[in-house]
Amino acid sequence: EFLVSEGADVNAKSYFNSTPLHFAAYEGHKDVAKLLIAKGADVNAKNRNGWTPLHRAAWQGHKDIVELLIAEGTDVNVKDNKGRSLLSLAKDKGTTCGSLSPEIAELLRKHGAKE
């Protein structure tokens, strides 16, 4: 909160093109995610793999952050750099990134996500 109040760029990118919102989503910090979004963070920002904060939250099982991102207009059908949607990525046998819980997959489908 202090850094944002002092003018920190909420859309600054790391070496891997991840934004602070990617990190908040990955770590499950909902209050931080809400603050970043309120200050203009891009909910559809892509990192170097084409993953958005939604990918990061979903793969870590942070349903509350997935719900927040959906409410803030994130694209549930965004594709990564290999052309895979979040739901198709979950079915990709070659992925080693974690797993997508059935509960989060259903939430995404409820909001229009497609494989």
C-alpha positions as CSV (number, residue, x, y, z in Angstrom):
1,E,0.0,0.0,0.0
2,F,2.8,2.3,0.9
3,L,4.6,1.8,-2.4
4,V,1.4,2.4,-4.4
5,S,0.7,5.6,-2.4
6,E,4.2,6.8,-3.2
7,G,3.6,6.3,-7.0
8,A,4.9,2.8,-7.7
9,D,3.8,1.5,-11.1
10,V,1.1,-1.2,-10.5
11,N,1.8,-2.5,-13.9
12,A,5.6,-2.7,-13.6
13,K,7.0,-5.9,-15.1
14,S,9.6,-8.3,-13.7
15,Y,12.3,-10.0,-15.8
16,F,9.6,-12.6,-16.8
17,N,7.1,-9.8,-17.6
18,S,5.0,-10.6,-14.5
19,T,3.3,-7.7,-12.8
20,P,2.6,-7.2,-9.1
21,L,-0.9,-8.6,-9.7
22,H,0.6,-11.8,-11.1
23,F,2.5,-12.2,-7.8
24,A,-0.4,-11.3,-5.6
25,A,-2.6,-13.8,-7.5
26,Y,0.0,-16.5,-7.3
27,E,0.5,-16.0,-3.5
28,G,-3.2,-15.7,-2.7
29,H,-3.0,-12.1,-1.4
30,K,-6.6,-11.0,-2.1
31,D,-6.3,-7.7,-0.3
32,V,-3.2,-6.8,-2.3
33,A,-4.9,-7.9,-5.5
34,K,-7.9,-5.7,-4.7
35,L,-5.6,-2.7,-4.0
36,L,-3.7,-3.2,-7.2
37,I,-6.8,-3.5,-9.3
38,A,-8.3,-0.4,-7.6
39,K,-5.1,1.5,-8.6
40,G,-5.4,0.4,-12.2
41,A,-3.6,-2.9,-12.5
42,D,-4.2,-4.7,-15.8
43,V,-6.2,-7.9,-15.0
44,N,-5.3,-9.2,-18.4
45,A,-1.6,-8.5,-18.3
46,K,0.5,-11.4,-19.8
47,N,3.8,-12.6,-18.6
48,R,6.5,-14.1,-20.9
49,N,4.5,-17.4,-21.2
50,G,1.3,-15.5,-22.0
51,W,-0.1,-16.3,-18.5
52,T,-2.4,-13.7,-16.9
53,P,-3.0,-13.2,-13.1
54,L,-6.1,-15.5,-13.7
55,H,-3.8,-18.4,-14.7
56,R,-1.6,-17.8,-11.7
57,A,-4.5,-17.7,-9.2
58,A,-6.3,-20.7,-10.8
59,W,-3.3,-22.9,-10.9
60,Q,-2.6,-22.2,-7.2
61,G,-6.2,-22.9,-6.2
62,H,-7.0,-19.4,-5.1
63,K,-10.7,-19.5,-5.8
64,D,-11.4,-16.1,-4.1
65,I,-8.9,-14.4,-6.3
66,V,-10.3,-16.2,-9.4
67,E,-13.7,-14.8,-8.5
68,L,-12.3,-11.3,-7.9
69,L,-10.5,-11.3,-11.3
70,I,-13.7,-12.5,-13.1
71,A,-15.7,-9.8,-11.3
72,E,-13.1,-7.3,-12.5
73,G,-13.5,-8.4,-16.2
74,T,-10.6,-10.7,-16.8
75,D,-10.8,-12.7,-20.0
76,V,-11.6,-16.3,-19.0
77,N,-10.8,-17.5,-22.5
78,V,-7.4,-15.8,-22.9
79,K,-4.8,-18.0,-24.6
80,D,-1.2,-18.4,-23.6
81,N,1.7,-18.1,-26.0
82,K,1.1,-21.6,-27.3
83,G,-2.5,-20.9,-28.1
84,R,-4.0,-22.8,-25.1
85,S,-6.9,-21.6,-23.0
86,L,-6.8,-22.1,-19.3
87,L,-9.2,-25.1,-19.5
88,S,-7.3,-26.7,-22.4
89,L,-4.0,-26.1,-20.5
90,A,-5.5,-28.1,-17.6
91,K,-6.1,-31.1,-20.0
92,D,-2.6,-30.9,-21.5
93,K,-0.8,-34.0,-20.3
94,G,2.6,-32.3,-20.9
95,T,2.1,-29.5,-18.4
96,T,4.0,-29.6,-15.1
97,C,2.7,-26.3,-13.8
98,G,0.3,-27.7,-11.3
99,S,-3.3,-28.6,-11.6
100,L,-6.6,-26.9,-11.9
101,S,-9.2,-27.9,-9.3
102,P,-12.6,-29.2,-10.5
103,E,-14.2,-26.4,-8.5
104,I,-12.2,-23.7,-10.2
105,A,-12.7,-25.3,-13.6
106,E,-16.5,-25.3,-13.0
107,L,-16.3,-21.6,-11.9
108,L,-14.5,-20.7,-15.1
109,R,-17.0,-22.7,-17.2
110,K,-19.9,-20.9,-15.4
111,H,-18.4,-17.6,-16.6
112,G,-18.0,-18.7,-20.2
113,A,-14.6,-20.4,-20.3
114,K,-14.1,-22.8,-23.2
115,E,-11.5,-25.5,-23.9
